[in-house]
Amino acid sequence: MSLKIRLTRGGAKKRPYYRIVVADARAPRDGRFIEKVGAYDPMKAKDDPARVVLDNEKIASWLQKGAQPTDRVLRFLDAAGLAKRPARNNPKKAEPGEKAKERAEKRAEKAAAPAEDAAA
């Protein structure tokens, strides 16, 4: 059984509140879970200590058992010092795709062609 430590949504419309739970990876997002290990309230200020509440002992034991945190939960665990989140490095992130490069080349050629005609 594959275990995930993930968020499950609660609260009202436009007023989200999340519980941090350990669940089977096959269970739906807001479905059955094994244990509640924390809470996250995005409506609170970023510097409020009650914004993210974690039960460190429970989380550490589930990590030892092989539960995999989702990306958002891993950010919380990294901030709390429970897990290390590797820094993402994508050097090609801002580089345009192949088709965009081809279109830019064609545009540059078209722009250069009238300039040559005017010079002649």
Buried (B, 14 or more C-beta within 10 A) or exposed (E): EEBBBBBBEEEEEEEBBBBBBBBEEEBEEEEEBBBEBBBBBEEEEEEEEEBBBBBEEBBBBBBEEEBBBBEEBBBBBBEEEBBEEEEEEEEEEEEEEEEEEEEEEEEEEEEEEEEEEEEE
